[in-house]
Amino acid sequence: MSKQKRLLLISDLMLLAVAMVWGTSYGVVKVALAFYPVLGLLALRFGLTFLVLSPALRSLRHVKASALAGTIGCGMLLLGIFLAETFGISLTSASNAAFLISLCVVLTPLVEWVLLKRRPVPVEWMAVVLSLAGAALVSGGVSIPTAGDALILLAALLRAFMVCVTKRVMRDAALAPLSVTAVQAGTVAAGSAIAAAVFASQQLRAVPALAGHETFWMSVGYLVIACTLFAFFAQNFAVKHSSPTRVALLMGSEPAFGALFAYAWLGEHLSVWGWLGGILMVLASVIATVPWPRSANTTVELHSTVSNDA
């Protein structure tokens, strides 16, 4: 097995692990929000992550200013994602959030077409239609989503942009995935703290004491170690060695893990239509990941995209 194929296999396995971890994160965030508000939780979660990863910032001394600016831009996108996602989770169910966020799986090929000039193939268009239909069923209808559902849909769109922008940024060979994760974490922590200080100072109240709030701190520990440190390093590593669309598609099992965890941990229940919508969204991800035969034009186009990424 060549080094390139070995790296691709490692990144695929890491992304499947991320799908499981992120799928469970919606229920864990729901638990943590019962103890501490959104902006305070984000500042705490990503502030702790930044402290752990701060030694990795030393490698940025040899990075071009343009690459560093792009990394900070990725961090700002990530801040937008987590503001929309975490406020959305506070206003909708964890299972709903897990299914709706998976729309990024089929939005990513469209964003990749615009930003990286890689046109979706017909089967990806089919996945888009199925996923949109599933999202409509899960959220109760396209025309009347709840405020929480709308925020999760916004987070899904921003995730699609995030993966494609990160792909561009990670073309710089001097950028290490760990240092990129550190910058992203610092940006989200600082942005959340500033937003709270300016718009909602009550969200920066004292953190719960360790004694008597073990559930909260176990949730925060899981969010920092598994859902942030590991997950974002794995995603940045995978984007460096794969395409944005492949990264997104391999995350397609995230909603299934999210719904099962919400059912087992929080006792949430989706309606029959909600489960049907979720099945359609997972089916869209499966269809999009099957290596369907491609036309000669598509093969040439993909070869050109790979050449440009090299």
N, C-alpha and C positions, 0 to 999 in steps of 0.2 A: 504494500500500500504506500503510495507516494505521500510526502509530507503534507501537500495541499489537501489530499483526500482525508488524511488523518486529522488535520485541523478542522476540516468541515464536519467530520463525524463527531469530534469532541464538542464543537459548537452546537451541533444538533441536539446531542444528549443534554448539554447544559441548558438549552432553551426549553426542552421538555420539562426539566426540573424547575425552571423558572415558571412555566405555565402552571405547574402544581402549586408552587409557593404563592404566586400572585393570585391564583384562584382562591386560596384560603385566606388571603389578606383582607378581602372585603368583610368577612365575618369578624376577623380580628380587629380591624379598624372600628367596626360597629361597636365592639365591646369597649375599646379604648375611649371612644367618643362619649360613652356614658359617664366617664370620669373627668374628661378634660376637653376643652373646645378645639375646634378645627385648626385655627392658626397656631395656637399654642402647641398642639400635638405635632404639626408639621415642623415647627421650629425645633422642638425637642428631638423628634425622630431624625431629622437631617442634620441637626447640630451635633448630635452624638456620632452620627456616621462620619461627618467631616472631621471631628477630632480623631477618630480612629484612623482615618485615611490621610491625615495631614502630612505624615512623612513622605507620601508619594508625590507631593507637590514639588519636591526637589528636582524631579526629572523635567519639569517645565522650563528650567533655566535655558535649555537648548532648543526650545520650541519657538517657531516664528510668531511674531505678534499677531498675524492674521489667523493662524491656527488657534492661538489662545483666545482671540476674540470670538472665533466660531464656537469654541468650547463653552465660553460664557453664554453665548447665544443659545446653545443647547440647554444650558442650565436654566435660562429664562423660559424656554419652552417647557421644560420639566416643571418649573414652578407653576405655569399656567395649567398644566395637566393635573397636578396634585391639588391645586385650589379647586378646579372644577370637579375632580373626581371625589375628593374628600367631602366637600360640601354636598355633592350629589349623593354620596353614601348616607350622609346624615338625613337626607330627605326622601330616600327610597329604600327598598329592601336590598340586602346584600346579594341575594340571588339575581334580582333585576339588574343590579349594577354589574355583576359578573357577566351576564349575558350581553348587555348592551355595550360594554367596553370592547367586546370582541368584534364589534364593527370595524375596528382599526385593521382587522385582518384583511378585509376586502377594500377598505379605503386606501390602504397603503399602495396597492398597485396603481391606483389612480393618481395618487400624489407622486409616486415614482415616475409615472409617465410625464407629469408636468415638470418635475424638478430634475430628473435624471434621464429623461427622453427614452424610457423603456416602455413601449406600448403594451397594454394588457392583451393577452390572447383571448379568443372567444370563451374558453372555459372559465376564465377569470371574470368575464362579464356575467356569465351564468351564476357564479358564486356571489357576485354583487347583488343580483336580483333576489336570490334565495336569502341572503343575509338581511337585506332590507325588509323583506317580508317577515322574517323571523323577529327582527327588532320591533316591527309594528305590532306583532302579536304579543310580545313580551311587555311592551310599554303601554298596551291598551289602545293602540291606534296612532297612526302618524300625526293626525291633526290635533290630538289632545294629550300629548305626553305630560306627565307631571313635571314640576320644576326640577326634581331630583333626576328624573330620566333625561331631561334636556341637558343638564349639566354633565351627565355621564356621556351622552352623545357628543357633546363638545370635547370632552376629554379624549374620546376615541379618535376624533378628527385630529386633535393636536398630537396624539400618539403617532398617527400615521406620518405627520410632518416631522416629528421628532426622529423617527427611525431613518428617514431619508436624509435629513439634515446631518444626523450623526454619521451616516455613511460618507457624506462629503467631507466632514471634518476629519474622520479617521483615516482618510487617504494620506495624511501626513504621517510618514513612518516614525517620526520622532515622538508621536503621541502614544503613550501607554494607556491601555484601558483603565488601569487603576487610578492614574492621575486624572483622567477625564471624569471618572466617577467621583473623585474627591471634589473637583471644581463644581460639578453638578450639585452635589450635596450641599456645598457651601453656599451656592447661589440660592437654592431652595430655602435653606435655613435662614439666610439673611433676608430674602424677599418676604418670607412669612412673618418674620419678626417686625420688619418695617411696616408691612401692611397692617399688622395688629396695632403697632404703636400709633399709626396715623388714623386708622379707621375704626379700630375696635380694641381699645387698650384693655378692656375687661378680659380679653382672651389671653392675656399674658400673666394671669394670676399665678400664684405659687403652685408648683407641681405637687401632686398628692404625695403624702409621706409613704415610705416603703412599708412600714408596719400598718397592717390593716388594708392595704391596697395592692396586695401581691398580684391579683389578676391584672391590674393595670400595668404594672411593671413587667410582668411576663409577656403581655401583649406588646409593649414597647420594645422589649428585647427581641422578640420574634420579628417585629417590623424592621428593626435596625439590622439584625444579623442576617436573616434569611431574605426578607423582602426588599432590602436596600443594598447592603454590602454585597451579598452574593448575586442578587438578581441583576443589579445594574452593571456590575463587573461582567457577568455572563453575557448580557445583552450587548455591551460595548465590544466585548471580545468577538461575539458572533457577527456583529455588523462589520467588523474589520475584515473578517474572513468569508463573508457570505453576502448575499444581496438583501436589500430591505424587504422585498416581497417574501423571500424564503424565511427570513427572521419572523415576519408577521404571521405567516401561514403555520409555522411550527408552534406558534402560541395558541393555535385554534382550540386546543383542549382546555384552555383556561376557564371558560364559562362552565364547563361540566364540573370541574373541580370546585368552582365557586358555589354552584347550586347545591352540590352534594354536601359541602361543608356547612353551608347556611342551613340546610335541612337537618343535618346531624347535630350541629353545635348550637344554632339559634332557634331551632324549631320552626323555621320559616316554611311556608307552603306556597308554591306557585299553582295557579289555576291550570286546568287542562290545556287551555289555549296558550298559556305561558310556557308550559313544558313543550308544546308543539313548536312554538316559536324558537325555543332554545335548541330543539332538535334540528330545525331548519338551519340555524346559524352554525351549529357544529358540522352539519352535513355540507354546508357551503365551504367550510374550511377543509374538510376531507376531499371534496371534489377538486378544490384549488391546489391541493398538494400532490395529487396523482400526476405522474409524469406522462401526460397525454402527448401523442405525436404532434410535433410542431411543423408548420410549413417551412419551406426554404427561406422565405422572406423573414419569418420570425427568427429562424436560426441565425441568419446573417445579422439581424438587428441585435440579438442577444450577444453575439460574438463582438459586435462593435461596442456594446455597453461594457462587457468585461474588459476589453482592450482599453477603454477610457478610464476604467477604475484602477487599472494596473499602475 
